[in-house]
């Protein structure tokens, strides 16, 4: 919307970046273990989730981060979900989204 001040991007360089919309300044880099395929804000834009590809010995992961508007940012997630292999094959996710109640 037109009141958005921050933007998240997912990247194959194994990062999720937080940007300031007005200036294009990168505010923070959230490092991951594999290419980040998707990112989504929770309602209210105080949390977000990422989903990353499997890489070397690491399975795909869903990670949830706190992202206060005016506070300290950290690379530490508040939740990490390992996506196990299905039928002996790694899961290759392509997108992530929140449901209606930030679930």
Residue pairs with C-beta under 8 A, 6 or more apart in sequence:
4 21
5 20
5 21
5 22
6 18
6 19
6 20
6 21
6 27
6 45
6 67
6 69
7 18
7 19
7 21
8 16
8 17
8 18
8 19
8 39
8 41
8 48
9 16
9 17
9 19
9 39
10 16
10 36
10 37
10 38
10 39
10 50
11 17
11 35
11 36
12 35
12 36
13 35
14 31
14 32
14 33
14 34
14 35
14 36
14 52
14 55
15 29
15 30
15 31
15 32
15 36
16 29
16 30
16 32
16 36
16 39
16 48
16 50
17 26
17 28
17 29
17 30
18 26
18 27
18 28
18 29
18 30
18 67
18 73
19 25
19 26
19 27
20 27
27 73
28 73
29 75
30 50
30 65
30 75
31 75
32 50
32 52
32 61
32 63
33 52
33 55
33 58
33 61
34 52
34 53
34 54
34 55
34 56
34 58
34 60
34 61
35 52
35 53
35 55
36 50
36 51
36 52
36 53
37 51
37 52
37 53
37 93
37 94
37 95
37 96
38 50
38 51
38 93
38 94
38 95
38 96
39 48
39 49
39 50
39 51
39 96
40 48
40 49
40 96
40 97
40 98
41 47
41 48
41 98
42 48
42 49
42 98
42 102
43 98
43 102
44 102
45 67
45 69
46 66
46 67
46 68
46 69
47 64
47 65
47 66
47 67
47 78
47 102
48 64
48 65
48 67
49 62
49 63
49 64
49 65
49 96
49 98
50 62
50 63
50 65
50 96
51 60
51 61
51 62
51 63
51 93
51 95
51 96
52 60
52 61
52 63
53 60
53 92
53 93
54 60
54 90
54 91
54 92
59 82
59 83
59 84
59 85
59 90
59 91
60 82
60 83
60 90
60 91
60 92
60 93
61 80
61 81
61 82
61 83
62 79
62 80
62 81
62 83
62 93
62 96
63 77
63 79
63 80
63 81
64 77
64 78
64 79
64 80
65 77
65 78
66 74
66 78
67 73
83 91
83 93
84 91
85 91
